[in-house]
Amino acid sequence: MAKLSVVATPIGNLEDITLRALRILKEADVVACEDTRDTRKLLSHFDIHTPTMTLSHVPRLLAEGKHVALVSDAGTPGVSDPGLEIVAHARDAGAKIETIPGASALAAAIAIAGLKASSFTFYGFLPVKKGRETLFKEIGATKRASIFYESPHRIMKALTSLAASLAAGRRVGIFRELTKIYEEALIGTPGELLAILTNDPQKIRGEFVVIVESL
């Protein structure tokens, strides 16, 4: 019977992979990944020699009854990446599906935020253009916490939009380089965060998790 193992991989620090994940990556017939070059680096580090293929091969592999380990470039597949479609296809195809939980940038940021976020809306990566400002207005209007991912190229624009959308004094947390050497968490109003990043452009590096505190 075809089997799809959805395997979480480290978001930075390679020590964050689980023993179960390592076993599954060794046992699988194939590791399906977004970028085979990135995944091969991970597998090589742990002396794993399972073949890698891009996600486009998964339907065929499952049809052949293979055991496929699905990974993303970093973190948990299916969270703001193409893993969602792969899992949906596998379910429709009648494959056995199992989750191998582990690192997630979303959970990691919440854990160290110290911000009120017991109930939140997760937006993944915000659209680059169409609908972007509408979402910021929605974030400003809701009492729930809001969480999204942002690139270093757009973090300043995102904070500028939050400054215009949020009530005065509402706090935001930005978290970058999670689990890596230069991991950093900055908490403040959008205006305060803009000032920090403007004064130290070195902090505008790495992918960001942004948390808007609930009211």
Secondary structure, DSSP 4 states (H G I P E B T S, - for coil): --EEEEE-B-SS-GGGS-HHHHHHHHHSSEEEES-HHHHHHHHHHTT----EEEGGGHHHHHHTT-EEEE--SSB-TTSSSTHHHHHHHHHHTT-EEEEE----HHHHHHHHH-S--SSEEEEEEPPSSTTHHHHHHHHHH-SSEEEEEE-TTTHHHHHHHHHHHSPTT--EEEEESTTSTT-EEEEE-HHHHHHHHHH-GGGS-S-EEEEEPP-
